[in-house]
């Protein structure tokens, strides 16, 4: 066997590994999330949903947030805002909204405070582009309804992120705000990731949805 042929044969596994790495970075990761009512301010409202993150290349990524208001109908109310952040060791990112299925829920500026939870957040969506205000809550996500929001994420470490990094960085990495509950009450609920089985179901659902679109 000639030197050129040997070199080509040996290069095949390396090329395969390289293509695998590229495919890994180009593919989306998805994680199911739910309300951590044990850490909520009032223990009234709740939600479920998913986060999907896709590295687009260079310093660009895309985060898709899907949330369903699962609050009990006897409590009622609306999901009116949410915010997210990534672990500090990834460095700085910027976030800007690409689309919102609820037109009144617009881009919350980076660095916004999520009172009473500690710290600041990378981005999010809220009525009137705010976490706490926004006027009437009736333009938010009603009980049983689902909203979807897409954000452009930019930063030097965009290739290193996955969906779980937007919720697992700390106990308050992803937080959701509810208003207009029974008797005019409100609630603020951090997110958590459910049991691995539920996460697998969310990933399977994403794959099936893609096949149907194809």
Order of alpha helices (4+ residues) and beta strands (2+ residues): alpha-beta-beta-beta-beta-beta-beta-beta-beta-beta-beta-beta-beta-beta-alpha
